[in-house]
């Protein structure tokens, strides 16, 4: 199906993918192109407008926006609906019809305290010694225990889903110690299997990998029956097909073994994005039995059977009780760095993903670890922590005590403590959102329609009553804040009259935020 939707006068649109947040909203002057068949991060076949309209399709759309028109094509019917008069009307109507929420939430510990990930400290060199050193460092430096994710590199070859016993000589003892410290432990996993080794050989000769012989036709297959080999960031591998019960049973037994044997609590599910399953990404022949979006949906649904889980790349994941993390950010102010975090999170919420985890504090793009003469921007590090502090979740990875001087270490810790102080408010919003579907990190236009706030991407509402204005400009010691109608009280107790723009003090020690006065 192919359609064109003409924008109304002064109408603005959001949608498609959180990865395109900096380019939104789309208006009459926008030029934009996006193919959801190759989408990354959270992608939804959904657009919604400030005038109460929305566009929906059940399958990926190819979109082009130019000259005030939205051009769309897809294999299924594309709906254009009149839902009301505002952005909120459009969202709530679409949510009820197309991605209703279940009332379920992820475990509260995701929201009540900071999360931690070993990636930026250890990258591919994960080890038992390194993980425990990092966890002990968190406690010694004043951080409250929470979810701790052991990232890529804890395992042997991809597809074994077993600890590398050289790097992790006693994983059960490690997990037990982490539990004693108060952490919940998650392991990074992907649906990819290195195309060599005994496991792969047994699978491709139809032998059951768990024990006993059987006719188990594992992995995504090309049309001629061969194992499909796909490109990904670590080379070329076979990939599990989670549309098939055999593959789901196989991986579930592997992961249950890790839970039962070592006591891990859950998994960080990476890879398996729609681009990875795209036919154009298969290097050894066509695969036409399954669509890429079906395969990605099956991968994302698989992980929800585990209480503790996280995803980063989902198609049509709106409405689900899933922890959704933003893409890896650069250790930069601009150029996919700090300035991109909030616009992407705002879109994330507007396309049905309220349980938002921003990227790791300081940025999670691992290649910065290998930049010659790399020097941490301490101000940036703190501002990233402050930007995340009043999100539903905040996640640390680089160790602040290693990266920062005493002053900035203290400010980074204060961001975690601020998140903790707001945890009751955040959990209440999480519980409400699980029923209503409403975003937790809200666009100003969503909460205050038709006030001229459509293009405000550097401040947000936490629910209806807290306005947060993070500093995203290097060296800034004050910032301009748009206050909606009503009365507002800043973090120092000073009162302001709304319907105004105020300039507030914002040195590196201060995250400007305001609460509504009733």
N, C-alpha and C positions, 0 to 999 in steps of 0.2 A: 504494500500500500504506500502511496505517496500523497502527501498533503502539504499545503502551505497555510500558515496562520498569520494573518496580518495583525500587528500590534495596534492596540488602541492608543489614543493620545495620552502621553505621560504614563504609559504602562511599562512596568518593569517585570522581568522574569528571572527565576532561579531554577536550577535543576541539573540533570545529567550526571554530574560526578563531583565529589568533594575535591578531586584533584584539580578542578578548574575554578576553585573558589575565588582566586584573585581576579578572574575575568568577569565576575558577576557583581551586580545584576546585569542582565542583558536588556538593553534599551534600543531605541530607534537608531542610534549611531553605532551599535555593536557590529563587529565582524567576527564570527566565531564558527568553527567547524569541529565536530567531534563524532567519532565512530564508537558506539558503545560495545561493538563486537571486539574491540581492542581496549576496553576500559581498564582503568586501574583505580585502586582505593575503593571507596564506596560509590557504586554506580547504580542508578535507578532509571528506568524508562519513564521518566516523570519530569514535568515542568509545571511550575505554578507561578501565578502572577499577582501583582499588587492590586489588581482590579477584580480578584476573586475568580479568575479562570484557571483551569488546569488542563494539561495534556497527559494522557496515559496510554501505554501500550504494554502488552504482556511479554513482548520480546524486545531485544535490543534495537534501538533506533540509530540511524545515521542522521545527524543534524547539521544544518548550515543556517546561520543567522546573518542576514545582510539586508540593507535597505528597509529596515523595519518589518521584515517578514521572517518567520521561522519555517524553514523547509525541512520536512521529516520524511523518512522512508523506513519501512520495517516489513517483516514477513507477515505480521498480524495486523489486525485492525488498530488504528490510532484514534483514540477518543479525544474530543475537545469538549470540555464541559464547563457550564456556567454554574459556579458553586455558591456565589454570594458577591460581596462587594470588596473583600479585603484578602490579603495574603493568608491570614489566619483562617478565613472561611474556606479558601481553596484547599489549604492543607488538611483541615479537619474533615472536610467532605471526602477528599481523595483517600485519606487514611482509613476512614470507616469502610469505604467501598473496596479498596485495592490492597491495603496492607494493614489490616486491623491488628491491634496489640492484644496480647494474651493476659495481661495482668501479672506476668512473671517478671522477676528481675534477676540479674546476676548476683552472686554472693555480695553481701554488704561490705565486706572488707575491701573490695575494689574501690569503694567510694569513701570509706571512713578514714583511711590513712593513705600515705603515699605508696606507690608501687615501685619496684626496683627491677632492673634488667641488667644482666652481666655483659651485654653486647659491647658497649663502648669501652669498657675496662679490659675485656679479654678477647674481643672479636673472635676469630676462628681458633684461638688458643685457649679455649675453655679447659679448666682443670679443677679437680677437687680442692687443691690447695688455693687456687685463685678465687673460687666461689666462696669458700669459707672466709678467706681474708677480706673479701668485699663485704660479706654479711656482717662479720665482726666489726669492720670499720664503720658500717652504718650505725650499729648500736653504740659503739664508742663515741661517735660524733653526734649523738643526740637524736638520731632518726628512729621513729617508732617502727617496729616490724610490721610488715604487710605482705602482699604478694611479691614473691621473688621469682623471676623468670630466668632460667638457665638457657642461654641462647645457642645459636648454631655452633657446632663444634664439640658438643658433649659426647657424641656418638662415634661409631666407626664409619664405614662407608654408608652413603645415603641408601636407605632401604633396609638397614639392619634394625634400627630402632633399639639399640642396645648401647650401654655405656662403653666407651673406650677404656679398657681396664688399665692401660698405661697411664692415662691422664686422670682416671677416676678409679683408684685401686679398691675403694670400699664405698660405693655409692650409697648403700643403706645407712652406713654410719654418718655420712655427710647429710643425708636427708633428715635423719633423726636429730642431728645437732641443729639443723636449721629449724626444725619443728620446735625443739626445746627453746630456741631463741624467740619463737613466736611467729615465724614466717610460714606462709603457704608456698609450696614449691611447684612451679610449672616448668615443663620442658618444651623447647622449640621442636616442631615437627613439620615435614613437608610430605606430599603424596608422591614423591619422586624416588626412584630406585636406580642406583648406578647400574649400568648395563654390563656388568661383569660380576664375577663372584658366584658362590654356590647358590645363594638365595635366588638370584636372577636365573641361573641355569636351571634350577629345579622348577621355577615358575614357568619358564618358557617350554619346558618339556612336560608340563601339566602334572607335576607332582605337588602334593599338598605340602605347604611350607611349615605347617604347625605340627604335623606328625601324621604318618600314615599316607598311603597312596590315594590318589583320586584324580578325577578329571576336572581340575580347576584352571579355568582359562583366565588368568589374571591379567591386569593392565588394560589400558586403552589399546585398541587394535586398529590397524589399517584395514581397508576394505578387503584385502587379500589374506587377512588373518594374522599378519605379522605384528609383533609388538611395535606400537608407535613410538618413535624416538622424538622427543621434543627439546627445543632450546630453552634454557633458563640461565639464570645469572651465574651458575657454576658449571656450565657446559651443556652436555647432552645426556638425557636420561629417559628411561621408561617412566610412565606416570600411571598411578592407580586410577581406575574408572569407578568412582563411587556411585554411579548409577547401577552397578552390579552388586548383588548381595555377596558374591564370593569375595570381592575386593573389600567391601565393608567389613565382613566377618574377619578377613585376614588382618586388616589393620586394627580392628577393635581388639582382637586377641593379643596383638603385639603391645598395644597401649595398656590394656588391662594387666598384662604381665608386669609392666613398669610400675603400675599402681600397686599391685599386690606384692611384688617382690621388693621394691625399693621405697614404697610409701609416698611416691609423688602424688600431688593433688590434682594436676590437670595439665593442659597443653596450650601452647601458643601455636596456632595453626597458620603457617605461612605458605606462600606459593599457591598453586591450584587456581590462579586467577583466570578470568575469561580469556585473556590474551594468551596464556600458556596453553589452554585447550583449543585455541583457534586453529582451524585446519591449515592456515598459512604458516603455523608454527611447527607443524609436523614435517620432519625432513625426509621421511622414507616412504611417502605414499599418502593417498587420500584416505580420510576417515569421514564417512557420511552418515553413519548410523545415529550418532548423537550430535546435538548442537553444543557449541562451546558454553552457552549460558546454562543449558541443562547440566552439564558436567560441573560447572562452577557451583551451581545451586546445590548439587548433591554433595560436593566437598564441604560447603559451608553448613549444610544441614547435619552432616555427619558429626561435626564437633560439638553440637549442642547436647549430645548425650552425656557429655562430661560436665560436671558442675562448674569447674574452673576452665575457662577457655577464652581465647582472644583471636580475633581475625583482623586483617588489614585490607584484603582485597575481596570484595563481595559484589555480586550482581543481584539486584532485587532482594537485598537483605533488610529492607525497611520493615518495621513492625516487629522485629524479632528481639528476644531478650539476650542479645549478644554484645559482648564488649567489642567495640569497634575502634581501632587505632588509626590515627592519621598516618600518612606516608612518612618515610624518613626525611627529616629536614636537614639542611646544611647548617654548619656553624657560621652563619652569616646573618646580617640584618635583613638584606634583600636577597634576590636571586634564590628563591625557594628556601628562604630562611625564616626568621622571626615574623616578618611582615605577612607571610603567607599563612601562618597558623590560624589566626582568628577568622579570616574570610573563608577558609576551608571548613573550619568547624561550624560556622554559621550555615553553610550549605549542607553539611553533614546532617544537622538537625532538621533542616527544611525538607530533606528527602527521606526522612523517617528513621534516622539513626540517632536517638537521643543519648545513648550510653557511650559518650565520647571520651576517648583517651587521646590527648594530644601526643605528638612525638616526644621522645625522651628529652629531658631538660639539657640544654646545650646543643641539641641536634643529634640525630641518630644515624647520620650518613657516615658510615664507618671509614671511608677512604681518607677522612681528615686525620685519622691516626697515622697516616703514612705521608702526609704532606711534609716535605723537607722544611725544617726549622719552624714547624707549626707552633703557634703561640695562642693559647686560649684567650679570647676576649672576655675578660671577667665581667664587665658590665653587661655584655650580651647574655652571658650565662645566667646572671641574676634576673635580667628582664624576661628571659624565657621561663624561668621558674615562676616569676610573678604572673606572667600571662597565663600559665597553667593552673595557678593556685586556686582559682575559683571556677575552674572547669569541674565537671563531675569526677574526673580523675586527674592525677598528676603522676608522672613516671620519671624516675631518675635512672641514669645509667653511668655516665662518667662520675667518678667519685669526687664530690666537691672538695673534700679535704686534700685531694691530690692536685686538683686543677686550680684551686683558688687560694688567695691570701686570706688572712684571718678575718678581715672585714667582710669580704664577699662570701666567704664560707658561712658566716653568721647570717647574712641576708638570704642566702639560699636555704638555709635551715628554717628561717622565719617564714618562707613561702610554704614549706611543708606544714608548719605549725598553723599558719593561717587556714590552709585547707582543712586541717583537723578541727579548728574552731568553727568552721562552717559545715562540718560533716552532718550534723542533725538536719540543717536546712537542705543540704544536698540529698541526703537519703529520703527526706520527705518528697522532694521534687522527683526523685527517681521512682518512688512508689506511685506518685500521681501520674507520671509519664507512662508508666507501664500499663495504665488503664486508659488514659486519654490519648496517648501518643504524642502529646505536645513536646516540642523541643525543650531541653533544659537550658542550653546555651541558646538564647533567642536573639534574633535580629531585631533591631530597633523598630523596623517597619512592621514586624510581626506583632509586637506588643502595643505599638502606638501607630495605627494605620493612618495614612493620608496626612501626615504631619511634615512631609518632606524629608523623611529619614532613609529613603530607599538606598542611597549611596554611602551610608555610614557603615564602614567595615572595620573600624578600629576601636569600637566599644560595643558592649553587649549587655543584655539583661540575663541575669541568673534568675530564672523564673520571672515573676512579675514585680518583685520588690527590691532587687539588688541590681544596681547599674555598675558595671566594671569598665574601667578605661585604662587598660595597660599601656605602658610606654613602649613604643616600638621604633623609636628614633634614637640613634646613637648620640650620646652627649646631652640629650634633652633633660632639663631640670624643671620644666613645667609643661603642661599640655592643655589644650582646649577640649572641653567636654560639653556636649549637648545634653541639657537636662530637659526632659519632657515636662508636661504640665504637672502641677502638684508641688509639694515641698519635699526636699531631699536633705539628708544628713550625711556628711562625709565621714571618713574613717577617724577623724579627729573630733567629731561632735559638732562641727560647724554646720549651720543650717543655710540652705539656699532655696530661693524661689525658682520654680520651674518655668517652662516656656522661655528658656534663656540659654545662652552659650557662655560658659564661665572658663576662665583660665585659672588652673590650680597648680600649686607647687607639687613637683613630682621628681625630687632628687632620686638617686638610685636606691635610697633607703625606703621609698614610698611607692606603693601601688595605689593609685586613686580608685576608690570605690565609694558608692553612695547607697544608702537605704532609704526607701520611701517612708515618709512620715504620714501616719494616719491620725 
